[in-house]
Amino acid sequence: MTTGRIVLAATPIGDVEDASPRLRRLIETAEVIAAEDTRRFAGLTQRLGVRPQGRVLSPHEHNESARVAELLDVVRGGGTVLVVSDAGMPTVSDPGFTLVRAAVEAGLPVTTAPGPSDVLAALAVSGLATDRFCFEGFLPRKPGDRARALAELARERRTLVFFE
């Protein structure tokens, strides 16, 4: 049997019209769709006017290890596993990293269906230097931890981008 693939697909960040034709096709054809939140994914498919034919499931911290093994089996069996987050690219401060790491370690193909990036969009319109930047994701929530993290970054010369 032919080996399948894992596709990390970017989903619209705000405007559903940012969805690519490729994302729409993947939603309709993937054997399994691993969605960060199945309810939000259902809303997205409704707004896009597409209907998933494959099984939709939600890997999360409580079932992740069992789901990873199950998803890798789909790929080994020749199927496509589509991974989507609520908005933007999976694995970028969103679920998906554990699956990708396991797939890479198993020698299974992982690819992307690029699309909207809130990091790059915010950077592009910020007026800040864009030739060199550092993405830091989410800062710690606790004030002391946040202050320590910012103190460590205080001498950074590149433009810093954070999620909030």
Secondary structure by P-SEA (a helix, b strand, c coil): cbbbbbbbccccccccccccaaaaaaaacccccccccaaaaaaaaaaaccccccbbbbbccccaaaaaaaaaaaaaabbbbbbbccccccccccccaaaaaaaaaabbbbbbbccccaaaaaaaaccccccbbbbbccccccaaaaaaaaaaacccccbbbbcc
